[in-house]
């Protein structure tokens, strides 16, 4: 049944092209690369300021620090 649902959803473009989570063959790397391309294009066209900030605090607060320090 899930195969039938997926076929209908993807063949009729019901999923937004910017949807990366829970999408086959896409990962967080693809999402990061899309953001990078968006910002790069914005710099070229002058639509993005020269200062871009990314908050990654959650990634560091949930890191396994004992293993990081050991490495």
N, C-alpha and C positions, 0 to 999 in steps of 0.2 A: 504494500500500500504506500509506503514512504517513497518508493521509486516512482510510482505514478504521480504522487503529489509533487515531488521534486521536478519531474519532467514537465508537468503543467506550469509550475511556477517559473522555471528557468526558460522554457521555450516561449512563454508569453511575456517575458520581461517584467514580471511582477516584483522582482527584487531590484532595488536601487543599485546602480553601478558602484556606488560608494559604500556598499554594505560589505564588510570584510569578516565580521564575526559570524560563525556558524555557516560559512559559505565554503563549499568544496573548492579545493585548489587555491585558496587564498589564505594568507596568514597576516600576522601583525607586521611582518617585514613589508608586505605589499602595501599595507596602510601607511607605514612610515615613508615608503618610497613615493606614494601618492602625495603626501604632505610635502615632501621635499620638492617634488616637481611643481606643485602649486605655488610654493614660496619662491622657488627659482623663477618661475614665469612672472610672478608678481614683482620681483625685483627688476626684471628686465623691462616690464611695462611701466614701472614706477608706481604701481598700485599698492605695494607693500613697503612699509617703512623699513629703514635699515636695521632696526632693532626688533628681533623676534625672540620671544621667550617661550620656553617649554617647561612646564612644571612636571617633574618626574619624581616628586617627593614620595609618592605611594610606592614606587618601585624600590626605593631605598629603605623605606620603613618596613617593608615586608621581606627584605632580603635575609638570608640565613647568614648572619654575621659571623658566627663561629667558624663556618666553613670558609668565608671570605678571608678572615684573619689568618686562618691556618694556611691558606694558599699563598 
